[in-house]
Amino acid sequence: MPKRFYVAIVILLIAMMALSFLPVHGERDIYDTVVRLHVLANSDTEEDQALKLMVRDGVLEAAAPLVGGCTTQAEAIEVLTAHLAELEAAALSVVQSEGYDYPVTVLLGKEDYPTRTYESCAFPAGTYVSLRVLIGEGEGQNWWCCLFPPLCLSAATAKSDNEDAFIQVGLTKDQYGIITETEKTKYKVRFKLLEVLEDWFG
């Protein structure tokens, strides 16, 4: 048989193996259920990184009552869009109160994320709806979390409470397992493949 035939067979087998790890059982629904938060520091200086965290807290404090009553991603997007100026003012207020004159920009839109691991769960790489808070030049290390459901509003939230929050907004128990059982080899491979594919086709 020609060499090209064997090459084609090998490629097909590799593709079949890869597909067994790619999003199935509704994993893609995760992207269509949550709203991420992305805060970009002005720089990597100790002062700017500390300011980033204070701005994060200010934005979360302002956002908490806005998304607290939302039950779907669409509702959260609508509410956040209507209050972008308010959220930007909250962030700017923190910056100015700390004695800085950095400009602040707050935007809501689609953004590519790498795989991110938090205390109780992790999210696969992909394109998410994102509230993006840019401080000054935005050249410092970033801070990511999940704004809706409000996972990052309380770092001490119990895992069971997180599960209830995610299921209430549309995720199934299996989908919630995807973002909380990330130490399992299968999910690590899936997450890595998603990240590679996002780089290739993003």
Order of alpha helices (4+ residues) and beta strands (2+ residues): alpha-beta-alpha-alpha-alpha-beta-beta-beta-beta-beta-alpha-alpha-alpha
